[in-house]
């Protein structure tokens, strides 16, 4: 049998190909809203169903938690899947989206993968074995000046607007370049790849960050303790940054980091 990392990569790559095929057929209208600015496409549900089927086939009896069909953490082995992170982009014909899958065992992320099919980029990590981009070793940026940092500030409809605006304003006041791409998973992957110095979001779900947190850590970055209560169905804030700016980013955001 293939090793765990290869199995995860197989699943997300196949899911990503399915997503890209559907994306090329979309017309910017084939979606519904679960709530204001909370998009759902038929592709989300099809891909999550595919991932669940593959996990059951390859790892019978494992628990699965997904954005669309839910699930519970249970005990023992757990998979967390986001079938399309960046659904609003996908629905509006913007090619910035990905499939994210993470595997937990004994309350620790053991392996994860994020695949962006539009750019054919596979971000992967295994606990204690480093992070890779399309097979090549990946490291966070070494930028140590906050005034030269590029950071992404994610937005959620569950965030109080004034708090989000204040965070963006503080970032600008510190001299940072600020952007928002609309995919938390890719935001974390870009920190791991050294494309951004930090990603921060005040309210985000576990399936958005499960793989990305491990990938950032294994690429040498710092993150906050998102899993502090071991309740994988809870939302939380997230901060991921390179090591050089960890202390300053913690001060800027008010979010405590772990290495």
Secondary structure in CASP SS format (residue, H / E / C, confidence):
PFRMAT SS
TARGET T0000
AUTHOR 0000-0000-0000
METHOD secondary structure of the structure
MODEL  1
X C 1.00
X C 1.00
X C 1.00
X H 1.00
X H 1.00
X H 1.00
X H 1.00
X H 1.00
X H 1.00
X H 1.00
X H 1.00
X H 1.00
X H 1.00
X H 1.00
X H 1.00
X H 1.00
X H 1.00
X H 1.00
X H 1.00
X H 1.00
X H 1.00
X H 1.00
X H 1.00
X H 1.00
X H 1.00
X C 1.00
X C 1.00
X C 1.00
X C 1.00
X C 1.00
X C 1.00
X E 1.00
X E 1.00
X E 1.00
X E 1.00
X C 1.00
X C 1.00
X E 1.00
X E 1.00
X E 1.00
X C 1.00
X H 1.00
X H 1.00
X H 1.00
X H 1.00
X H 1.00
X H 1.00
X H 1.00
X H 1.00
X H 1.00
X H 1.00
X H 1.00
X H 1.00
X H 1.00
X H 1.00
X H 1.00
X H 1.00
X H 1.00
X C 1.00
X C 1.00
X C 1.00
X C 1.00
X E 1.00
X E 1.00
X E 1.00
X E 1.00
X C 1.00
X C 1.00
X C 1.00
X E 1.00
X C 1.00
X C 1.00
X C 1.00
X C 1.00
X C 1.00
X C 1.00
X C 1.00
X E 1.00
X E 1.00
X E 1.00
X E 1.00
X E 1.00
X E 1.00
X E 1.00
X E 1.00
X C 1.00
X H 1.00
X H 1.00
X H 1.00
X H 1.00
X H 1.00
X C 1.00
X C 1.00
X C 1.00
X C 1.00
X C 1.00
X C 1.00
X E 1.00
X E 1.00
X E 1.00
X E 1.00
X E 1.00
X E 1.00
X E 1.00
X E 1.00
X C 1.00
X C 1.00
X E 1.00
X E 1.00
X E 1.00
X E 1.00
X E 1.00
X E 1.00
X E 1.00
X E 1.00
X E 1.00
X C 1.00
X C 1.00
X C 1.00
X C 1.00
X E 1.00
X E 1.00
X E 1.00
X E 1.00
X E 1.00
X E 1.00
X C 1.00
X C 1.00
X C 1.00
X E 1.00
X E 1.00
X E 1.00
X E 1.00
X C 1.00
X C 1.00
X E 1.00
X E 1.00
X C 1.00
X C 1.00
X C 1.00
X C 1.00
X C 1.00
X C 1.00
X C 1.00
X C 1.00
X H 1.00
X H 1.00
X H 1.00
X C 1.00
X E 1.00
X E 1.00
X E 1.00
X E 1.00
X C 1.00
X C 1.00
X C 1.00
X C 1.00
X C 1.00
X C 1.00
X C 1.00
X H 1.00
X H 1.00
X H 1.00
X H 1.00
X H 1.00
X H 1.00
X H 1.00
X H 1.00
X H 1.00
X H 1.00
X H 1.00
X H 1.00
X H 1.00
X C 1.00
X C 1.00
X C 1.00
X E 1.00
X E 1.00
X E 1.00
X C 1.00
X C 1.00
X C 1.00
X C 1.00
X H 1.00
X H 1.00
X H 1.00
X H 1.00
X H 1.00
X H 1.00
X H 1.00
X H 1.00
X H 1.00
X C 1.00
X C 1.00
X C 1.00
X C 1.00
X C 1.00
X E 1.00
X E 1.00
X E 1.00
X E 1.00
X E 1.00
X E 1.00
X E 1.00
X C 1.00
X H 1.00
X H 1.00
X H 1.00
X H 1.00
X H 1.00
X H 1.00
X H 1.00
X H 1.00
X H 1.00
X H 1.00
X H 1.00
X H 1.00
X H 1.00
X C 1.00
X C 1.00
X C 1.00
X E 1.00
X E 1.00
X E 1.00
X C 1.00
X C 1.00
X C 1.00
X C 1.00
X C 1.00
X C 1.00
X C 1.00
X C 1.00
X C 1.00
X C 1.00
X C 1.00
X E 1.00
X E 1.00
X E 1.00
X E 1.00
X E 1.00
X E 1.00
X C 1.00
X C 1.00
X C 1.00
X C 1.00
X H 1.00
X H 1.00
X H 1.00
X H 1.00
X H 1.00
X H 1.00
X H 1.00
X H 1.00
X C 1.00
X C 1.00
X C 1.00
X E 1.00
X E 1.00
X C 1.00
END
